[in-house]
Amino acid sequence: MMEKSGEDSRGPKDDMVVFSNGCREEPSGGDGGVSEAESRSQGAAAAVSPQKFTFSPKPSIEDIRRMQADFTDERDWNKFHQPRNLLLAMVGEVGEVAELFQWRGEVAEGLPDWTESEREQLAHELSDVLIYLVELAEKCRVDLPQAVLRKMALNRLKYPASKSQDARLGSAVQQ
């Protein structure tokens, strides 16, 4: 399920946990070096503080776009994959993600109470959402990475960190 890796995309890390799906997680520093991922894999039910999580570097959004374009081309599905249809299909997949969370109440970060099968089903449904999103962006000619950069810049202006409640509390505590 997971393995220790000596390095990630940022350089060497002796204690980086790498999952079979390529995602990486750093162990926390305050619990003897046991990451939330390691605790989950060992069946620990105790709450563990959230860990830093990073996606694997490959495939990129462009790689995903290219793979999906090849997939639809090989099946001659482009006549069906128009913006409206892709949007509706994506909404349907978001509904499938929501169904996995339905009736569970609050769900802890890292999904410690979920089975491996439930996590894998979530990964499938989230992948469907991403694939449809990337294809919709392609059909609408939206360069998602650049759009994200522009949107994050707008969000920084609209929601400055200095005005967030947590930032005010943090600066008050430090004084």
N, C-alpha and C positions, 0 to 999 in steps of 0.2 A: 504494500500500500504506500509506504513512504520509505525514503532512504535518506541517509545523511549525505550531504554534498560538501565538497571542499571549496566550491566557488559558485557564485551566481553571476548575473550579468553585471554586477557592480564590482566584482573582484572576489578574492578569496574570503571564505567564511567557513570556518571549521565546524560551526554548530548549526548551519542552515538546514532546516528540514525541507525536503523536496518530496512532494506527493507524486503518485504515479501519473497524475494528469499534468505534471510539470509546474504546478503552482508551488510557491515557496513561502515559508513562514519562519521567522526568527524566534528562537526560544526567548522567554522572558528572563530578565536578570535576577528577579527576586525569589524564585521558587526552586532554587537548586539547579537551574538550567533546563527544567522540563517545560517544553512548550505546551500550549493548549492542544496542539495537534497530537503531540506525544501522549498527553493525558487522555485525550479522547480515544486514541488507538489502544491504550491500555485499559480502557473501560472506566476511567475515573469519572465520577459523577459530580465531584466538587467543582464549584464555580472557579474559573481561572480568569484572570484579567485578560482583556483583549490583547492580541499580539499584532505586531506589524505583519501585514500580508502584502505580497507582491504577486503580480501575474507573471507567468513565464514570458520571456521575450518573443517567442515565436508561437504561433503565427501572428504576424502583424495584421492590422485592420485591412491593409492592402492585400495581404496573403489570403485573408478570409474572403474578401471581395472577389479575388481572382478564382479561388476554389469554387465559390458558389456560381460565378459566371460560367465556368467550365461545366459544372454540374447541370445547370439549366440549359446550356447550349447543347450538351450531349443528348438531352431528352427532348429538345425542341419545345421547351416550356416558356420561352420568352413571350409568346403571344398571351400567356396567362399571367405573367409576372409584370403587370403594370402597376403604377403607384397605388391606386385605390385598392387593388386586390392584395398587394403586399402589405399595406397598412392594416386591412381587415384580418389578414392571416396573422400578422404580428400581434394584434389585439387579442385574437383567439389564443395565441401562445401565452400572452401575459395572463390571460384568464386561467390557463393551465398552471402557471406558476402560483397564482393566487389560490387556486384549489389546494395546492400542497400545504399552504399556510393556514387554510380555513380551519376554524374551530380549535386552533392550538393555543390561543391566547398569545401573550408575548413570547417571542422566541429569542433566546440568547444568541449573541454573536458567536459565530463558529458552529452553531447548531449542535451543541454537545448532547442533546437528548434525541437526536435523529439517528436512525440506523444508516448503515452504509448504503443500503438499497434506496432509502429515501433521499440521501445526499446525491446519489447517482441520478435518480429521477429528476431532481432539481437541476443538476448540471445539464441534463438533456434538454429540459424545458428552457432554461436560460440560454443555452446555445441556440435553440430555435429562435428565440427573441432576437438575439444578436445577429444571427444570419439574416433574418428578415429586415432588421434595422439597417444593416450594411447594404443589403440589396436595394432597399427603399431609397437610401441616400444616393446610391449609384444611379438609380433611375431618375432621381430628382436633381442629379448633378450637384450634390452637397458633399464637399470634401470634409468628412467628419473630423479628422484630427485638427484641421485648421478652424473649423467651426467651434470645436471645443475650446481651442485657445482663445478665440474671440469672445465666446460666452463666459469663460472664466474671468477674463479681463473685465467684462461688464459686471459680473457678479461681485468682483472685488471693489468696484466703484459703488455699487448699489448697497453692498453689505460690508462695510469696512470692519476689519477685526477690532479696531479700537472702539467700536460702538456695540460690539456684541456683549451680552450680559456676562459670559464667562471671562471675556477679556477684561471687563471692568472689575470683576471680582478678583481676578488674578493680580491686577495692578494694585488694587487696594490691599490685598494680603501682603504683597511684596514691600509696601511702604512702611 
